[in-house]
Amino acid sequence: MIRITVTSVFVDDQATALAFYTDTLGFVKKTDVPAGEYRWLTVVSPADPDGVELLLEPAGHPAVGPYRQALVADGIPVTQFAVDDVYAEVERLKGLGVEFTQDATDLGPVVTAVLDDTCGNLIQIATMKV
C-alpha cells in the first residue's frame, strides 16, 4: 500500500524556515543531514513523531519562484495543517506575530485560516467539525 512519508514546502532560507516551523508553529526537527550546499531538513508534528515528515526544501529551482508568486498572488495555500481549534490557534499565532491573509472562517464542515509562513508560502490551518 502506498503511504505518504515525506512532503515538502519550498523555502527561501532553511534556517529561517526551521525557526518558524519549530519555534512558532510547534513542529519538531526530525532530520537534518547535509546535502551539498543545502540540507535534507525535515520537521514533524510532536503529536506524531514517526508520522509524515515535512521537508523544508530549498527554493533554488528557477520554476519555484514564479509558481509560489502565482499561488500567493491568488491567495492559494501551498499546503494545509490540521489543528484542534482554528480560532485558538489563530490567536496564539497572532500573539507570536504571525500574519494571516485569512482569519478564522467557518465554512460549514470546516473552519480554516491562512497564514504567511515568512518563507514565501501561504499555509492553511483547518479544523474539521464533527
C-alpha positions in Angstrom: 0.0 0.0 0.0 1.3 3.5 -0.9 1.8 5.9 2.0 2.9 9.5 2.3 6.1 9.6 4.3 7.6 13.0 3.2 6.0 16.0 1.6 7.7 19.4 1.1 7.3 23.1 1.1 9.8 25.3 -0.8 11.5 27.8 1.5 13.7 30.8 0.8 16.1 30.0 3.7 16.2 26.7 5.5 17.5 28.2 8.8 14.7 30.8 8.9 12.1 28.2 7.9 13.3 25.8 10.6 13.0 28.5 13.3 9.5 29.4 12.1 8.2 25.9 11.8 9.6 24.8 15.1 9.6 27.9 17.4 6.4 29.4 16.0 4.3 26.6 14.6 5.4 24.0 17.1 6.8 21.3 14.9 10.0 19.4 15.9 13.1 18.8 13.9 13.3 15.2 12.7 16.1 15.0 10.2 19.0 17.4 9.5 21.6 16.0 7.0 24.0 18.0 4.8 23.1 17.7 1.1 25.6 19.7 -0.8 25.1 23.4 -0.2 21.7 22.7 1.4 20.3 20.2 4.0 17.8 17.4 4.0 15.8 19.1 6.7 12.5 17.8 7.9 10.1 18.6 10.7 7.2 16.5 12.2 4.3 17.1 14.5 5.2 16.4 18.1 1.9 14.5 18.3 3.1 12.1 15.7 6.9 12.0 15.6 7.0 8.9 13.4 4.4 10.4 11.0 4.6 12.3 7.8 7.7 14.5 7.6 7.6 18.0 6.1 10.8 18.7 4.1 11.9 22.3 4.2 13.1 22.3 0.7 15.3 25.0 -0.8 13.5 27.1 -3.4 16.5 27.4 -5.7 15.0 25.9 -8.9 14.0 28.6 -11.4 10.4 27.3 -11.6 9.8 27.7 -7.9 9.7 31.5 -7.8 7.0 32.0 -10.4 5.0 29.1 -9.0 5.0 30.4 -5.4 4.4 34.0 -6.5 1.4 33.0 -8.5 -0.1 31.0 -5.6 0.5 33.9 -3.1 -0.9 36.4 -5.6 -4.1 34.3 -5.9 -4.2 33.7 -2.1 -3.8 29.9 -2.6 -2.2 28.0 0.3 0.6 25.6 -0.7 -0.5 23.1 2.0 -2.8 22.6 4.9 -2.2 21.6 8.5 -4.8 20.3 11.0 -5.3 21.9 14.3 -7.7 21.1 17.2 -9.2 24.7 17.3 -8.5 27.1 14.5 -9.8 30.1 16.5 -7.5 29.4 19.4 -4.5 28.7 17.1 -5.0 32.0 15.2 -5.0 33.9 18.5 -1.9 32.0 19.7 0.0 32.6 16.4 -1.1 36.3 16.2 0.4 36.7 19.6 3.7 35.5 18.2 3.5 38.0 15.3 2.3 35.7 12.6 0.4 37.4 9.8 -2.8 36.0 8.4 -4.2 36.6 4.9 -7.5 34.9 6.0 -8.7 35.0 9.6 -10.5 32.0 11.1 -13.5 31.4 8.8 -16.4 29.0 9.3 -17.0 27.2 6.0 -19.7 24.8 7.3 -18.0 21.4 7.8 -14.6 23.0 8.4 -13.0 26.2 9.9 -9.9 27.5 8.1 -7.4 30.3 8.3 -4.5 31.1 6.1 -1.1 32.4 7.4 2.1 33.6 5.8 5.0 31.3 6.8 7.6 34.1 6.3 9.4 31.8 3.9 7.4 32.5 0.7 4.3 30.4 1.3 0.7 30.7 2.4 -0.3 27.9 4.8 -3.9 26.9 5.6 -4.8 25.6 9.1 -8.0 23.8 9.5 -10.3 22.1 12.0 -12.9 19.6 10.7 -16.2 19.8 12.6 -17.5 16.6 13.9 
